[in-house]
Amino acid sequence: MQKHCTGSGGEKMNYNPISPEILAQLQEIVDTKNVLVALTERERYRNDETPGGPAGLPEVVVKPENTAAVAAVLQLSNHHRIPVTVRGQGTGLSGNAVPIHGGIVMSLEKMNKILEIDTANLLAVVEPGVVLLDFRAAVEELGLFYPADPGERSSCIGGNIGTNAGGMNGVKYGKTRDYVTGLEVVLASGAILELGGKTVKRSSGYELMHLIIGSEGTLAIVTRAILKLSPLPRKTISLYIPFDDLFAAARTVAALKRARMPLTAMEIMEQDAILLAEARLEQKMPYNQAPAYLLLRLDGEQEEELLTLAQEVGEHCLANGALDIFVGDTRPAQQKLWDARACLFEALKAHGTMEAADVALPCSQVPEYMYRMKAIGRKYGMTITSFGHAGDGNIHTWPLQGEMPEKEWAQKIPLVMHELFVTTRSLGGALSAEHGIGFTKKAYLPLFLEPAQLTLMKQIKQLFDPCQILNPGKIFDPK
Ligand SMILES: Cc1cc2nc3c(=O)[nH]c(=O)nc-3n(C[C@H](O)[C@H](O)[C@H](O)COP(=O)(O)OP(=O)(O)OC[C@H]3O[C@@H](n4cnc5c(N)ncnc54)[C@H](O)[C@@H]3O)c2cc1C
C-alpha cells in the first residue's frame, strides 16, 4: 500500500517506489521525451565529481522545461512521498546531487535560458540550468562581468546557488550569495514563491531567499534567479610566486591582507600539485623547484596603476620570503598560469585515490592550519597536499593514498579526516567553505555546530519540506 505524507511531521520517512501510474503522470507533466527510464541513461545521474563519493541510482530522471512542470512534479512526489533530488551539472564535491534514496532526479539542464540582461540596472534574469561559462561569455560581450567564479565553469547557476559557490575571485568579489537579488522557487508542496527582486536593498522580514541559497536542494528548487553584474575590469595582472617554505607562503597571504593589498585572487598551491598540473597540461610552469607557490591576480582599469600595485605586492612577497616573482601581464601568459590552477583537481584525481576537505579558516590562522595539517600527515604516514583560495582562508586539503595499502588507507582515512576537522574547529574554522555538506560531510557537522543550531536547522527543513522529499540524506538525515 502506498504511504502518503500527511505533513504532520514526526512520522518515519519511508519512501514509495515509482509505480507505472506515477510514471505515466510524470510523462504527462514533463513530456515523455523528458523522462529517462532506461538504465544506461539513469546511470549518468548516479554520482557527481566527489572523489570516492557516494552513488545512488534514480528510478527516473525528469527534465522539466518550465516552472509549472517543476511545480507539478513536486506536487505529485510530495503526495506520494517520493524523493526528488534536483541536479545542475553534477560537478559537486560533497555528493550534493547524488540521489542516495533513489526516487526522482530532476535535472534542470533544459531550463537554460538567459531571460534578460538588464543593462540599466546591471542585473540578469536567468533560468537555473544556464551554464556558468555561457553566462559569463554572454555578459562579457556587453562589457559586463559576473564575478562569482567557481573553478568548474561547466557548473550551472542553479548548482552554484544550491551550494553558494565561491571560487578564485572571492577575495575581492565574494561568493554566489553576494550576486543574488531575487529567486523564483518551488516548494516541496508545489507552491511557487517569488523571493527578493530587482531592488538592491531590502529589509522586509525574514530573508527567505538567503535561507535557500546554499541549502543544497533540501528546502526548495530554484527555477529563476536575478543576478547582479559588475562592469568588466579592463585589465588584469597575475603574479606567480615561489616560496621555499609552505608556511612562509601562507604567512604572506595574511601579510598582504594586513597591508590592504586590493587583490582579486590569492591562491596557494603546493609543489606536488604544480608538478601534476605540468604533467597533465604537458607544459612547464615558470618555476617548479619550490615547495609552495602563490598565484595572485589584480584587476582594474588602468595598466599603470596595476603595475604599480603589482610592484608593491611583489615587494611584500619578497620581504616575506618569496624566492622570485613571475609577472604575467599578457593574456596568454596569464591564461597559462590560471589553466594550471584550474586543472589541479583533475590532475590529483587522475593520480590516485584521495579524500577531500574544503575547510574555511580565519585568514590569520591559515599558517597554523598548514603546520598542523602537515603534522597530521606525518603522524599517519600519509601525504596530505593542499591548494586553495588562501585569501578567503579556504584551503582544499587532499589526503592522498599514494602507495599506501588499501586496508591501511581504509583504517586511517577516517581518523585523518576527523583530526583535520577537529583542528579546523579549534582554529575557529568552518567545515565547508564552498562545496557544502552534502552527503560526505554530514557526519562531521555536529563537530562544528551547537546542538541547538542543528535542531533549529532540522526544524526549518521540517517546515519547508514536511514529507522530507527534497534531496533527503543531505546535510543531515531524514527523520
Ligand atoms: C574541477 C572542479 C573545480 C571546482 N571548483 C570550485 C570552486 O572553485 N568553488 C566552488 O564553490 N565549487 C567548486 N567546485 C564544486 C562545484 O563545481 C560547485 O559546487 C558547483 O556550484 C556545483 O554546480 P553544479 O551545477 O554542478 O551543481 P550540482 O552538483 O548538480 O548540484 C549541487 C547542489 O545544488 C543543488 N541544486 C542544483 N540545482 C538546484 C536548483 N535549481 N535549485 C536548488 N538547488 C539546486 C543540488 O541538489 C546539489 O545539492 C569545483 C568542482 C570541480 C569538479
The ligand as an SDF file (V2000), in Angstrom:
LIG
                    3D

 53 58  0  0  0  0  0  0  0  0999 V2000
   37.3690   20.8750  -11.0380 C   0  0  0  0  0  0  0  0  0  0  0  0
   36.3820   21.4420  -10.0650 C   0  0  0  0  0  0  0  0  0  0  0  0
   36.6170   22.6900   -9.5360 C   0  0  0  0  0  0  0  0  0  0  0  0
   35.6850   23.2490   -8.6500 C   0  0  0  0  0  0  0  0  0  0  0  0
   35.9360   24.4870   -8.1410 N   0  0  0  0  0  0  0  0  0  0  0  0
   35.0380   25.0450   -7.2970 C   0  0  0  0  0  0  0  0  0  0  0  0
   35.2780   26.3450   -6.7550 C   0  0  0  0  0  0  0  0  0  0  0  0
   36.2920   26.9840   -7.0370 O   0  0  0  0  0  0  0  0  0  0  0  0
   34.3510   26.8590   -5.9270 N   0  0  0  0  0  0  0  0  0  0  0  0
   33.1990   26.1700   -5.5870 C   0  0  0  0  0  0  0  0  0  0  0  0
   32.3770   26.6900   -4.8410 O   0  0  0  0  0  0  0  0  0  0  0  0
   32.9680   24.9340   -6.0690 N   0  0  0  0  0  0  0  0  0  0  0  0
   33.8410   24.3610   -6.9110 C   0  0  0  0  0  0  0  0  0  0  0  0
   33.6060   23.1090   -7.4060 N   0  0  0  0  0  0  0  0  0  0  0  0
   32.3990   22.3740   -6.9900 C   0  0  0  0  0  0  0  0  0  0  0  0
   31.1780   22.5700   -7.9160 C   0  0  0  0  0  0  0  0  0  0  0  0
   31.5540   22.9690   -9.2070 O   0  0  0  0  0  0  0  0  0  0  0  0
   30.2240   23.5870   -7.2950 C   0  0  0  0  0  0  0  0  0  0  0  0
   29.7160   23.0600   -6.0830 O   0  0  0  0  0  0  0  0  0  0  0  0
   29.0600   23.9740   -8.1930 C   0  0  0  0  0  0  0  0  0  0  0  0
   28.3530   25.0390   -7.5810 O   0  0  0  0  0  0  0  0  0  0  0  0
   28.0940   22.8180   -8.4760 C   0  0  0  0  0  0  0  0  0  0  0  0
   27.2670   23.1990   -9.5590 O   0  0  0  0  0  0  0  0  0  0  0  0
   26.5110   22.0980  -10.4130 P   0  0  0  0  0  0  0  0  0  0  0  0
   25.7260   22.8040  -11.4650 O   0  0  0  0  0  0  0  0  0  0  0  0
   27.4300   21.0620  -10.8850 O   0  0  0  0  0  0  0  0  0  0  0  0
   25.5090   21.5440   -9.3100 O   0  0  0  0  0  0  0  0  0  0  0  0
   25.2280   20.0510   -8.8100 P   0  0  0  0  0  0  0  0  0  0  0  0
   26.4930   19.4050   -8.3980 O   0  0  0  0  0  0  0  0  0  0  0  0
   24.3950   19.3670   -9.7950 O   0  0  0  0  0  0  0  0  0  0  0  0
   24.3430   20.3780   -7.5220 O   0  0  0  0  0  0  0  0  0  0  0  0
   24.9180   20.9990   -6.4100 C   0  0  0  0  0  0  0  0  0  0  0  0
   23.8440   21.1650   -5.3090 C   0  0  0  0  0  0  0  0  0  0  0  0
   22.9350   22.1730   -5.6970 O   0  0  0  0  0  0  0  0  0  0  0  0
   21.6060   21.6630   -5.7070 C   0  0  0  0  0  0  0  0  0  0  0  0
   20.9070   22.2880   -6.8310 N   0  0  0  0  0  0  0  0  0  0  0  0
   21.1880   22.1640   -8.1430 C   0  0  0  0  0  0  0  0  0  0  0  0
   20.3250   22.8710   -8.8710 N   0  0  0  0  0  0  0  0  0  0  0  0
   19.4680   23.4570   -7.9940 C   0  0  0  0  0  0  0  0  0  0  0  0
   18.3240   24.2820   -8.1270 C   0  0  0  0  0  0  0  0  0  0  0  0
   17.8720   24.6740   -9.3140 N   0  0  0  0  0  0  0  0  0  0  0  0
   17.6510   24.6710   -7.0040 N   0  0  0  0  0  0  0  0  0  0  0  0
   18.0870   24.2930   -5.7800 C   0  0  0  0  0  0  0  0  0  0  0  0
   19.1620   23.5130   -5.5890 N   0  0  0  0  0  0  0  0  0  0  0  0
   19.8480   23.0920   -6.6860 C   0  0  0  0  0  0  0  0  0  0  0  0
   21.7500   20.1520   -5.8470 C   0  0  0  0  0  0  0  0  0  0  0  0
   20.6400   19.4530   -5.3160 O   0  0  0  0  0  0  0  0  0  0  0  0
   23.0220   19.9080   -5.0630 C   0  0  0  0  0  0  0  0  0  0  0  0
   22.7250   19.8210   -3.6850 O   0  0  0  0  0  0  0  0  0  0  0  0
   34.5110   22.5240   -8.2940 C   0  0  0  0  0  0  0  0  0  0  0  0
   34.2810   21.2570   -8.8490 C   0  0  0  0  0  0  0  0  0  0  0  0
   35.1930   20.7210   -9.7210 C   0  0  0  0  0  0  0  0  0  0  0  0
   34.9060   19.3680  -10.3030 C   0  0  0  0  0  0  0  0  0  0  0  0
  1  2  1  0
  2  3  1  0
  2 52  2  0
  3  4  2  0
  4  5  1  0
  4 50  1  0
  5  6  2  0
  6  7  1  0
  6 13  1  0
  7  8  2  0
  7  9  1  0
  9 10  1  0
 10 11  2  0
 10 12  1  0
 12 13  2  0
 13 14  1  0
 14 15  1  0
 14 50  1  0
 15 16  1  0
 16 17  1  0
 16 18  1  0
 18 19  1  0
 18 20  1  0
 20 21  1  0
 20 22  1  0
 22 23  1  0
 23 24  1  0
 24 25  2  0
 24 26  1  0
 24 27  1  0
 27 28  1  0
 28 29  2  0
 28 30  1  0
 28 31  1  0
 31 32  1  0
 32 33  1  0
 33 34  1  0
 33 48  1  0
 34 35  1  0
 35 36  1  0
 35 46  1  0
 36 37  1  0
 36 45  1  0
 37 38  2  0
 38 39  1  0
 39 40  1  0
 39 45  2  0
 40 41  1  0
 40 42  2  0
 42 43  1  0
 43 44  2  0
 44 45  1  0
 46 47  1  0
 46 48  1  0
 48 49  1  0
 50 51  2  0
 51 52  1  0
 52 53  1  0
M  END
$$$$
